[in-house]
Amino acid sequence: MKEEAIPGDIQLIGASKRNNGVIGTIGNQENVHAGNVLTLCVNRSVGVCFYQAASLNVEKLKISEVKDLEIKLPVNKKTLHPDYRLMQKYMTGIERDVSEKLGWIKAVL
């Protein structure tokens, strides 16, 4: 795909565990998907998952490899829906821990 890329601003998602899976930007209109989706790497960085807010172009899409994929989320026992509050609280804690550790690193440098 990158070899036939047309310059543009659509995020190209590839087999990368870095930069939210974005390996560049292109203008190609083939394989463009709306944002607000999860992308999952199924080859080199297997299992790496990212949230994509903007429209994107997927380098490789092999539905057969992920059609039976199950993503387990914590569930609210009363509503039986995903427990978004719990996930937000969990991620806020992780962000706080990472921010604190980055502060320590910056203090050393």
N, C-alpha and C positions, 0 to 999 in steps of 0.2 A: 504494500500500500504506500509506504513512504516514497518508493521509487516513482510512483505515478502521482504524487501529491501535487495539488494545486495550492499555491499560497492562499492562506485564509486564516480565520480566527475560530474555527471549530476545533475543540479539543480532540486529539487523537489518543485513544486509550489503547495501551499495549500491555505486554507481559512484563510489567515493572512493579516492584514493590515500593518504589520511590515516587515522590511528586504526585500523590493521589492516583497513580497509574497513568498519568498523562506523559506521553513520550514526544509530544509536539503539537503543532496546530496545522490544520489544512483547510482548504476550501471545498474539497470534494463533497458532493451531495449524496453519494451512494453510502448506504449503511449509516445514515445519520439518525440518531435516536433522541427523543426529547429528554430533557434533564429530569431531575428528581427520581433517580434510579440508583440501584446498587450495581457496581461492576465487580466481577469476580475473576481472578486470574486462575486459569485451569492448566497452565503449563509451567513455565519456569518458576514462578513464585506462587506455587499452588496454595490455594486457600486464602490468599490476600484479597480482602474485600474493601471497596471504597464507596463512599456516597458521592454521586456526581450531581451537582445542582444545575449545571448548564447543559445545553445540547452537546452531544458528543458523537464521535465517529469511532466505531469499534474496529480495531485492526483485524481480529479474527473472532468469529462468532460460531461456536459449535454447540448448538442447542442439545445435541445428542449427549454431550458430556455432562450437562448440568440439569437435564430435564427431571431427574429424580432427586435433585439436591434438596435437602431439608436444612433450613436455617432455624435453629432453636432460639427462641426469645423467652425472657421471663414473662410469666402470665399473671395478671391480677386474678386472684382466686374468686373474687366476687363476680367480676364481669366476664371472665375467661377471655379477655382481650389482652394484647401485649401491654405490659406494665411500663409505659413510657416514663413515668415518674421515677421508678426504680432505676431505669437505664440512664436517665438524666443525672440522678444523684450519683450513680456509679461513675459516670464519665466526668462529672464535675470534680469528684475526688481524684481521679487520675490526672486531670488537667492541673489541679492544685499541686499534687505531688511532683509532676514534671516541672511546673513553673518554679517550685521551691528548689529543685535540683539544678535547674538552669541558673537560678540565682547564685547558688553555691559555686558553680563553674565560672560564672562571670566574675565573682569576687576573687577567685584564684588568678584569673587572667588579668 
